[in-house]
Amino acid sequence: MTPLQTLKHAYIATASLSRRIVHGLVITCALTAVAAPSLATEPMRRLPPKIVGNDIGGLLSARIQEISQLERSGRQVVINGDYCISACTMYISLRNVCVYPKTVFGFHGPSKSGKELPAEKFEYWSARMASFYPANLARWYMKTGRHARKNYYRIRGAELIRQGVPACS
């Protein structure tokens, strides 16, 4: 075989291989386009609901981070038990939350381990907490609720339900 024939034979073999690769890619893309919609409609693995009860709150920054993760996951949060106090009340902002009418929610102003915050920090953290409440509750909290320092204001779940927070069935 002459060098020109060898080159021509190599070109034909390469072109044939290239066509097979392209053909394979076209088939793969076509199958992906057909399969993708069915994959998108398959339900995600559902997490069991997070049950919140008898929660005394905690650090606002940690609770804000947890609420953000719960919101992204879409996981249901069920607030029951006897009480949900302080930072626990912020769960009511979740789109997938429900509350029991008899649960008592306790509201007070932000503090650092029970000690008063400087005015600037008090204003900042009060506003952050209020941003997690329905509008009527947020207004009440900023006007009244946040000024409880040693104790807290109690609101039953039934009242929150009347204000639009979903009731658990």
C-alpha positions as CSV (number, residue, x, y, z in Angstrom):
1,M,0.0,0.0,0.0
2,T,1.3,3.4,-0.9
3,P,1.7,6.2,1.7
4,L,-1.3,8.0,0.1
5,Q,-3.5,4.9,0.2
6,T,-2.5,4.4,3.9
7,L,-3.4,8.0,4.7
8,K,-6.7,7.7,2.8
9,H,-7.5,4.4,4.7
10,A,-6.6,6.1,8.1
11,Y,-8.9,9.0,7.2
12,I,-11.8,6.7,6.3
13,A,-11.3,4.8,9.5
14,T,-11.1,8.0,11.6
15,A,-14.2,9.4,9.9
16,S,-16.1,6.2,10.5
17,L,-15.1,6.3,14.2
18,S,-16.1,9.9,14.5
19,R,-19.5,9.2,12.9
20,R,-20.1,6.4,15.4
21,I,-19.1,8.7,18.3
22,V,-21.3,11.5,17.1
23,H,-24.1,9.0,16.5
24,G,-23.6,7.6,20.1
25,L,-23.7,11.1,21.5
26,V,-26.9,12.0,19.6
27,I,-28.6,8.8,20.9
28,T,-27.4,9.6,24.5
29,C,-28.8,13.2,24.2
30,A,-32.1,11.9,22.8
31,L,-32.5,9.4,25.6
32,T,-31.6,12.0,28.2
33,A,-34.2,14.4,26.8
34,V,-36.8,11.6,27.0
35,A,-35.8,10.4,30.5
36,A,-35.1,13.8,32.1
37,P,-38.8,14.9,32.5
38,S,-39.7,11.6,34.2
39,L,-36.7,12.0,36.5
40,A,-37.8,15.6,37.4
41,T,-41.3,14.4,38.3
42,E,-40.3,11.6,40.5
43,P,-40.9,12.5,44.1
44,M,-37.8,13.4,46.2
45,R,-37.1,11.1,49.2
46,R,-39.3,12.7,51.8
47,L,-37.9,13.3,55.2
48,P,-40.0,12.7,58.3
49,P,-41.5,15.8,59.9
50,K,-39.3,17.6,62.4
51,I,-41.3,17.5,65.7
52,V,-40.7,20.5,67.9
53,G,-42.0,20.5,71.4
54,N,-41.0,21.9,74.8
55,D,-38.2,23.9,73.2
56,I,-36.8,26.8,75.2
57,G,-35.0,28.5,72.3
58,G,-31.3,29.1,72.1
59,L,-28.9,31.1,70.1
60,L,-30.6,33.2,67.4
61,S,-27.8,32.8,64.9
62,A,-27.9,29.0,65.2
63,R,-31.7,29.0,64.9
64,I,-31.7,31.2,61.9
65,Q,-29.2,28.8,60.2
66,E,-31.4,25.8,61.0
67,I,-34.6,27.5,59.8
68,S,-32.8,28.4,56.5
69,Q,-31.8,24.7,56.0
70,L,-35.4,23.6,56.8
71,E,-36.8,26.1,54.4
72,R,-34.5,24.9,51.6
73,S,-35.4,21.2,52.3
74,G,-39.1,21.8,52.4
75,R,-39.2,19.5,55.4
76,Q,-42.4,19.8,57.4
77,V,-42.1,21.2,61.0
78,V,-44.8,20.3,63.5
79,I,-44.8,22.4,66.6
80,N,-46.5,20.7,69.5
81,G,-45.8,20.0,73.1
82,D,-46.5,22.3,76.0
83,Y,-44.3,25.2,75.0
84,C,-42.1,26.8,72.3
85,I,-40.2,29.8,73.7
86,S,-37.8,32.4,72.5
87,A,-35.9,31.4,69.3
88,C,-38.2,28.4,68.9
89,T,-41.0,30.8,67.9
90,M,-39.1,31.7,64.7
91,Y,-40.1,28.3,63.2
92,I,-43.6,29.8,62.5
93,S,-42.0,31.5,59.5
94,L,-41.5,28.3,57.6
95,R,-43.8,27.6,54.7
96,N,-44.2,24.0,55.8
97,V,-45.0,24.5,59.4
98,C,-48.1,23.7,61.5
99,V,-48.9,24.4,65.2
100,Y,-51.1,22.8,67.7
101,P,-53.7,25.1,69.3
102,K,-52.7,24.3,72.9
103,T,-49.0,24.9,72.5
104,V,-47.9,28.0,74.4
105,F,-45.5,30.3,72.5
106,G,-43.3,32.5,74.6
107,F,-41.9,35.9,73.3
108,H,-39.3,38.1,74.9
109,G,-36.6,40.4,73.7
110,P,-33.2,39.2,72.6
111,S,-30.4,39.0,75.2
112,K,-27.0,37.5,75.7
113,S,-27.3,34.7,78.2
114,G,-30.1,36.6,79.9
115,K,-28.2,39.8,80.1
116,E,-29.3,43.0,78.3
117,L,-27.8,43.8,74.9
118,P,-26.4,47.2,74.0
119,A,-29.2,49.3,72.3
120,E,-27.8,48.9,68.8
121,K,-27.6,45.1,69.1
122,F,-31.0,44.9,70.8
123,E,-32.6,46.8,67.9
124,Y,-30.8,44.6,65.3
125,W,-31.7,41.2,66.9
126,S,-35.3,42.4,67.7
127,A,-35.8,43.2,64.0
128,R,-34.2,39.9,62.9
129,M,-36.6,38.0,65.2
130,A,-39.6,40.0,64.0
131,S,-38.7,39.2,60.4
132,F,-39.7,35.6,61.1
133,Y,-43.2,36.4,62.3
134,P,-46.4,37.2,60.3
135,A,-46.9,40.9,59.9
136,N,-49.4,41.5,62.8
137,L,-47.3,39.5,65.2
138,A,-44.1,41.2,64.0
139,R,-45.7,44.6,64.7
140,W,-46.8,43.5,68.2
141,Y,-43.4,42.0,68.9
142,M,-41.6,45.2,67.9
143,K,-44.0,47.4,69.9
144,T,-44.5,45.2,73.0
145,G,-43.2,41.6,72.9
146,R,-39.5,42.4,72.7
147,H,-39.6,44.5,75.9
148,A,-40.2,41.5,78.1
149,R,-36.8,40.9,79.7
150,K,-37.0,38.7,82.8
151,N,-40.2,36.8,81.7
152,Y,-42.0,36.4,78.4
153,Y,-45.4,37.0,76.9
154,R,-47.4,33.9,76.3
155,I,-49.6,33.3,73.2
156,R,-51.4,30.1,72.5
157,G,-51.1,28.3,69.2
158,A,-54.8,28.9,68.7
159,E,-54.2,32.7,68.5
160,L,-51.4,32.2,66.0
161,I,-53.7,30.0,64.0
162,R,-56.3,32.9,64.0
163,Q,-53.4,35.1,62.6
164,G,-52.8,32.7,59.7
165,V,-50.2,30.2,61.0
166,P,-51.4,26.8,59.8
167,A,-52.9,24.4,62.3
168,C,-51.7,20.8,62.5
169,S,-54.4,18.3,61.5
